[in-house]
Amino acid sequence: MSQERISELKGLLFNLEQRMRPLEWDSSRHQINDFKKIQLGKLKEEFSTLQNELQQLEQQ
């Protein structure tokens, strides 16, 4: 079960990173609108949560 969850989390993290990359690029060049800025914040929060869960599973 935990191995399946680890691989699932890695896939989710990869997908989130792919979605965040263009938004971060826009943000770094001050070319991001308010909606995308909020979306980027939510994606970063979700990424952080999943990353913490992955670290906990890998420590066990």
Distance bins in CASP14 RR format, pairs under 12 A and 6 or more apart:
PFRMAT RR
TARGET T0000
AUTHOR 0000-0000-0000
RMODE 2
METHOD distances of the structure
MODEL  1
1 7 0 0 0 0 0 1 0 0 0 0 0
1 8 0 0 0 0 0 1 0 0 0 0 0
1 57 0 0 0 0 1 0 0 0 0 0 0
1 60 0 0 0 0 0 1 0 0 0 0 0
2 8 0 0 0 0 0 1 0 0 0 0 0
2 9 0 0 0 0 0 1 0 0 0 0 0
2 53 0 0 0 0 0 1 0 0 0 0 0
2 54 0 0 0 0 0 1 0 0 0 0 0
2 56 0 0 0 0 1 0 0 0 0 0 0
2 57 1 0 1 0 0 0 0 0 0 0 0
2 58 0 0 0 0 1 0 0 0 0 0 0
2 59 0 0 0 0 0 1 0 0 0 0 0
2 60 1 0 0 1 0 0 0 0 0 0 0
3 9 0 0 0 0 0 1 0 0 0 0 0
3 10 0 0 0 0 0 1 0 0 0 0 0
3 57 0 0 0 0 1 0 0 0 0 0 0
3 58 0 0 0 0 0 1 0 0 0 0 0
3 60 0 0 0 0 0 1 0 0 0 0 0
4 10 0 0 0 0 0 1 0 0 0 0 0
4 11 0 0 0 0 0 1 0 0 0 0 0
4 57 0 0 0 0 0 1 0 0 0 0 0
5 11 0 0 0 0 0 1 0 0 0 0 0
5 12 0 0 0 0 0 1 0 0 0 0 0
5 50 0 0 0 0 0 1 0 0 0 0 0
5 53 0 0 0 0 1 0 0 0 0 0 0
5 54 0 0 0 0 1 0 0 0 0 0 0
5 56 0 0 0 0 0 1 0 0 0 0 0
5 57 1 0 0 1 0 0 0 0 0 0 0
5 58 0 0 0 0 0 1 0 0 0 0 0
5 60 0 0 0 0 0 1 0 0 0 0 0
6 12 0 0 0 0 0 1 0 0 0 0 0
6 13 0 0 0 0 0 1 0 0 0 0 0
6 50 0 0 0 0 0 1 0 0 0 0 0
6 53 0 0 0 0 1 0 0 0 0 0 0
6 54 1 0 0 1 0 0 0 0 0 0 0
6 55 0 0 0 0 0 1 0 0 0 0 0
6 56 0 0 0 0 0 1 0 0 0 0 0
6 57 1 0 1 0 0 0 0 0 0 0 0
6 58 1 0 0 1 0 0 0 0 0 0 0
6 59 0 0 0 0 0 1 0 0 0 0 0
6 60 0 0 0 0 1 0 0 0 0 0 0
7 13 0 0 0 0 0 1 0 0 0 0 0
7 14 0 0 0 0 0 1 0 0 0 0 0
7 54 0 0 0 0 0 1 0 0 0 0 0
7 57 0 0 0 0 0 1 0 0 0 0 0
7 58 0 0 0 0 0 1 0 0 0 0 0
8 14 0 0 0 0 0 1 0 0 0 0 0
8 15 0 0 0 0 0 1 0 0 0 0 0
8 50 0 0 0 0 1 0 0 0 0 0 0
8 53 0 0 0 0 0 1 0 0 0 0 0
8 54 0 0 0 0 1 0 0 0 0 0 0
8 57 0 0 0 0 0 1 0 0 0 0 0
9 15 0 0 0 0 0 1 0 0 0 0 0
9 16 0 0 0 0 0 1 0 0 0 0 0
9 46 0 0 0 0 0 1 0 0 0 0 0
9 47 0 0 0 0 0 1 0 0 0 0 0
9 49 0 0 0 0 0 1 0 0 0 0 0
9 50 1 0 1 0 0 0 0 0 0 0 0
9 51 0 0 0 0 1 0 0 0 0 0 0
9 52 0 0 0 0 0 1 0 0 0 0 0
9 53 1 0 0 1 0 0 0 0 0 0 0
9 54 1 0 1 0 0 0 0 0 0 0 0
9 55 0 0 0 0 1 0 0 0 0 0 0
9 56 0 0 0 0 0 1 0 0 0 0 0
9 57 1 0 0 1 0 0 0 0 0 0 0
9 58 0 0 0 0 1 0 0 0 0 0 0
10 16 0 0 0 0 0 1 0 0 0 0 0
10 17 0 0 0 0 0 1 0 0 0 0 0
10 50 0 0 0 0 1 0 0 0 0 0 0
10 51 0 0 0 0 0 1 0 0 0 0 0
10 53 0 0 0 0 0 1 0 0 0 0 0
10 54 1 0 0 1 0 0 0 0 0 0 0
10 55 0 0 0 0 0 1 0 0 0 0 0
10 57 0 0 0 0 0 1 0 0 0 0 0
10 58 0 0 0 0 0 1 0 0 0 0 0
11 17 0 0 0 0 1 0 0 0 0 0 0
11 18 0 0 0 0 0 1 0 0 0 0 0
11 47 0 0 0 0 0 1 0 0 0 0 0
11 50 0 0 0 0 1 0 0 0 0 0 0
11 51 0 0 0 0 0 1 0 0 0 0 0
11 54 0 0 0 0 1 0 0 0 0 0 0
12 18 0 0 0 0 0 1 0 0 0 0 0
12 19 0 0 0 0 0 1 0 0 0 0 0
12 43 0 0 0 0 0 1 0 0 0 0 0
12 46 0 0 0 0 1 0 0 0 0 0 0
12 47 0 0 0 0 1 0 0 0 0 0 0
12 49 0 0 0 0 0 1 0 0 0 0 0
12 50 1 0 1 0 0 0 0 0 0 0 0
12 51 0 0 0 0 1 0 0 0 0 0 0
12 53 0 0 0 0 1 0 0 0 0 0 0
12 54 0 0 0 0 1 0 0 0 0 0 0
13 19 0 0 0 0 0 1 0 0 0 0 0
13 20 0 0 0 0 0 1 0 0 0 0 0
13 43 0 0 0 0 0 1 0 0 0 0 0
13 44 0 0 0 0 0 1 0 0 0 0 0
13 46 0 0 0 0 1 0 0 0 0 0 0
13 47 1 0 0 1 0 0 0 0 0 0 0
13 48 0 0 0 0 0 1 0 0 0 0 0
13 49 0 0 0 0 0 1 0 0 0 0 0
13 50 1 0 1 0 0 0 0 0 0 0 0
13 51 1 0 0 1 0 0 0 0 0 0 0
13 52 0 0 0 0 0 1 0 0 0 0 0
13 53 0 0 0 0 1 0 0 0 0 0 0
13 54 1 0 0 1 0 0 0 0 0 0 0
13 55 0 0 0 0 0 1 0 0 0 0 0
14 20 0 0 0 0 0 1 0 0 0 0 0
14 21 0 0 0 0 0 1 0 0 0 0 0
14 47 0 0 0 0 0 1 0 0 0 0 0
14 50 0 0 0 0 0 1 0 0 0 0 0
14 51 0 0 0 0 0 1 0 0 0 0 0
14 54 0 0 0 0 0 1 0 0 0 0 0
15 21 0 0 0 0 0 1 0 0 0 0 0
15 43 0 0 0 0 0 1 0 0 0 0 0
15 46 0 0 0 0 0 1 0 0 0 0 0
15 47 0 0 0 0 1 0 0 0 0 0 0
15 50 0 0 0 0 0 1 0 0 0 0 0
16 23 0 0 0 0 0 1 0 0 0 0 0
16 24 0 0 0 0 0 1 0 0 0 0 0
16 39 0 0 0 0 0 1 0 0 0 0 0
16 40 0 0 0 0 0 1 0 0 0 0 0
16 41 0 0 0 0 0 1 0 0 0 0 0
16 42 0 0 0 0 0 1 0 0 0 0 0
16 43 1 0 1 0 0 0 0 0 0 0 0
16 44 0 0 0 0 1 0 0 0 0 0 0
16 45 0 0 0 0 0 1 0 0 0 0 0
16 46 1 0 0 1 0 0 0 0 0 0 0
16 47 1 0 1 0 0 0 0 0 0 0 0
16 48 0 0 0 0 1 0 0 0 0 0 0
16 49 0 0 0 0 0 1 0 0 0 0 0
16 50 1 0 0 1 0 0 0 0 0 0 0
16 51 0 0 0 0 1 0 0 0 0 0 0
16 54 0 0 0 0 0 1 0 0 0 0 0
17 23 0 0 0 0 0 1 0 0 0 0 0
17 24 0 0 0 0 1 0 0 0 0 0 0
17 43 0 0 0 0 1 0 0 0 0 0 0
17 44 0 0 0 0 0 1 0 0 0 0 0
17 46 0 0 0 0 0 1 0 0 0 0 0
17 47 1 0 0 1 0 0 0 0 0 0 0
17 48 0 0 0 0 0 1 0 0 0 0 0
17 50 0 0 0 0 0 1 0 0 0 0 0
17 51 0 0 0 0 0 1 0 0 0 0 0
18 24 0 0 0 0 0 1 0 0 0 0 0
18 43 0 0 0 0 0 1 0 0 0 0 0
18 47 0 0 0 0 0 1 0 0 0 0 0
19 25 0 0 0 0 0 1 0 0 0 0 0
19 36 0 0 0 0 0 1 0 0 0 0 0
19 39 0 0 0 0 1 0 0 0 0 0 0
19 40 0 0 0 0 1 0 0 0 0 0 0
19 41 0 0 0 0 0 1 0 0 0 0 0
19 42 0 0 0 0 0 1 0 0 0 0 0
19 43 1 0 1 0 0 0 0 0 0 0 0
19 44 0 0 0 0 0 1 0 0 0 0 0
19 46 0 0 0 0 1 0 0 0 0 0 0
19 47 0 0 0 0 1 0 0 0 0 0 0
20 26 0 0 0 0 0 1 0 0 0 0 0
20 27 0 0 0 0 1 0 0 0 0 0 0
20 28 0 0 0 0 0 1 0 0 0 0 0
20 32 0 0 0 0 0 1 0 0 0 0 0
20 36 0 0 0 0 0 1 0 0 0 0 0
20 39 0 0 0 0 1 0 0 0 0 0 0
20 40 1 0 0 1 0 0 0 0 0 0 0
20 41 0 0 0 0 1 0 0 0 0 0 0
20 42 0 0 0 0 0 1 0 0 0 0 0
20 43 1 0 1 0 0 0 0 0 0 0 0
20 44 1 0 0 1 0 0 0 0 0 0 0
20 45 0 0 0 0 0 1 0 0 0 0 0
20 46 0 0 0 0 1 0 0 0 0 0 0
20 47 1 0 0 1 0 0 0 0 0 0 0
20 48 0 0 0 0 0 1 0 0 0 0 0
21 27 0 0 0 0 0 1 0 0 0 0 0
21 28 0 0 0 0 0 1 0 0 0 0 0
21 40 0 0 0 0 0 1 0 0 0 0 0
21 43 0 0 0 0 0 1 0 0 0 0 0
21 44 0 0 0 0 0 1 0 0 0 0 0
21 47 0 0 0 0 0 1 0 0 0 0 0
22 28 0 0 0 0 0 1 0 0 0 0 0
22 29 0 0 0 0 0 1 0 0 0 0 0
22 31 0 0 0 0 0 1 0 0 0 0 0
22 32 0 0 0 0 1 0 0 0 0 0 0
22 36 0 0 0 0 1 0 0 0 0 0 0
22 39 0 0 0 0 0 1 0 0 0 0 0
22 40 0 0 0 0 1 0 0 0 0 0 0
22 43 0 0 0 0 0 1 0 0 0 0 0
23 29 0 0 0 0 0 1 0 0 0 0 0
23 31 0 0 0 0 0 1 0 0 0 0 0
23 32 1 0 0 1 0 0 0 0 0 0 0
23 33 0 0 0 0 0 1 0 0 0 0 0
23 35 0 0 0 0 0 1 0 0 0 0 0
23 36 1 0 1 0 0 0 0 0 0 0 0
23 37 0 0 0 0 1 0 0 0 0 0 0
23 38 0 0 0 0 0 1 0 0 0 0 0
23 39 1 0 0 1 0 0 0 0 0 0 0
23 40 1 0 1 0 0 0 0 0 0 0 0
23 41 0 0 0 0 1 0 0 0 0 0 0
23 42 0 0 0 0 0 1 0 0 0 0 0
23 43 1 0 0 1 0 0 0 0 0 0 0
23 44 0 0 0 0 1 0 0 0 0 0 0
23 47 0 0 0 0 0 1 0 0 0 0 0
24 31 0 0 0 0 0 1 0 0 0 0 0
24 32 0 0 0 0 1 0 0 0 0 0 0
24 36 0 0 0 0 0 1 0 0 0 0 0
24 37 0 0 0 0 0 1 0 0 0 0 0
24 39 0 0 0 0 0 1 0 0 0 0 0
24 40 1 0 0 1 0 0 0 0 0 0 0
24 41 0 0 0 0 0 1 0 0 0 0 0
24 43 0 0 0 0 1 0 0 0 0 0 0
24 44 0 0 0 0 1 0 0 0 0 0 0
24 47 0 0 0 0 0 1 0 0 0 0 0
25 31 0 0 0 0 1 0 0 0 0 0 0
25 32 0 0 0 0 1 0 0 0 0 0 0
25 36 0 0 0 0 0 1 0 0 0 0 0
25 40 0 0 0 0 0 1 0 0 0 0 0
26 32 1 0 1 0 0 0 0 0 0 0 0
26 33 0 0 0 0 1 0 0 0 0 0 0
26 35 0 0 0 0 0 1 0 0 0 0 0
26 36 1 0 0 1 0 0 0 0 0 0 0
26 37 0 0 0 0 1 0 0 0 0 0 0
26 39 0 0 0 0 0 1 0 0 0 0 0
26 40 0 0 0 0 1 0 0 0 0 0 0
27 33 0 0 0 0 0 1 0 0 0 0 0
27 34 0 0 0 0 0 1 0 0 0 0 0
27 36 0 0 0 0 1 0 0 0 0 0 0
27 37 1 0 0 1 0 0 0 0 0 0 0
27 38 0 0 0 0 0 1 0 0 0 0 0
27 39 0 0 0 0 0 1 0 0 0 0 0
27 40 1 0 0 1 0 0 0 0 0 0 0
27 41 0 0 0 0 1 0 0 0 0 0 0
27 43 0 0 0 0 0 1 0 0 0 0 0
27 44 0 0 0 0 0 1 0 0 0 0 0
28 40 0 0 0 0 0 1 0 0 0 0 0
30 37 0 0 0 0 0 1 0 0 0 0 0
31 37 0 0 0 0 0 1 0 0 0 0 0
32 38 0 0 0 0 1 0 0 0 0 0 0
32 39 0 0 0 0 1 0 0 0 0 0 0
32 40 1 0 0 1 0 0 0 0 0 0 0
32 41 0 0 0 0 0 1 0 0 0 0 0
33 39 0 0 0 0 1 0 0 0 0 0 0
33 40 0 0 0 0 0 1 0 0 0 0 0
34 40 0 0 0 0 0 1 0 0 0 0 0
34 41 0 0 0 0 0 1 0 0 0 0 0
35 41 0 0 0 0 0 1 0 0 0 0 0
35 42 0 0 0 0 0 1 0 0 0 0 0
36 42 0 0 0 0 0 1 0 0 0 0 0
36 43 0 0 0 0 0 1 0 0 0 0 0
37 43 0 0 0 0 0 1 0 0 0 0 0
37 44 0 0 0 0 0 1 0 0 0 0 0
38 44 0 0 0 0 0 1 0 0 0 0 0
38 45 0 0 0 0 0 1 0 0 0 0 0
39 45 0 0 0 0 0 1 0 0 0 0 0
39 46 0 0 0 0 0 1 0 0 0 0 0
40 46 0 0 0 0 0 1 0 0 0 0 0
40 47 0 0 0 0 0 1 0 0 0 0 0
41 47 0 0 0 0 1 0 0 0 0 0 0
41 48 0 0 0 0 1 0 0 0 0 0 0
42 48 0 0 0 0 0 1 0 0 0 0 0
42 49 0 0 0 0 0 1 0 0 0 0 0
43 49 0 0 0 0 0 1 0 0 0 0 0
43 50 0 0 0 0 0 1 0 0 0 0 0
44 50 0 0 0 0 0 1 0 0 0 0 0
44 51 0 0 0 0 0 1 0 0 0 0 0
45 51 0 0 0 0 0 1 0 0 0 0 0
45 52 0 0 0 0 0 1 0 0 0 0 0
46 52 0 0 0 0 0 1 0 0 0 0 0
46 53 0 0 0 0 0 1 0 0 0 0 0
47 53 0 0 0 0 0 1 0 0 0 0 0
47 54 0 0 0 0 0 1 0 0 0 0 0
48 54 0 0 0 0 0 1 0 0 0 0 0
48 55 0 0 0 0 0 1 0 0 0 0 0
49 55 0 0 0 0 0 1 0 0 0 0 0
49 56 0 0 0 0 0 1 0 0 0 0 0
50 56 0 0 0 0 0 1 0 0 0 0 0
50 57 0 0 0 0 0 1 0 0 0 0 0
51 57 0 0 0 0 0 1 0 0 0 0 0
51 58 0 0 0 0 0 1 0 0 0 0 0
52 58 0 0 0 0 0 1 0 0 0 0 0
52 59 0 0 0 0 0 1 0 0 0 0 0
53 59 0 0 0 0 0 1 0 0 0 0 0
53 60 0 0 0 0 0 1 0 0 0 0 0
54 60 0 0 0 0 0 1 0 0 0 0 0
END
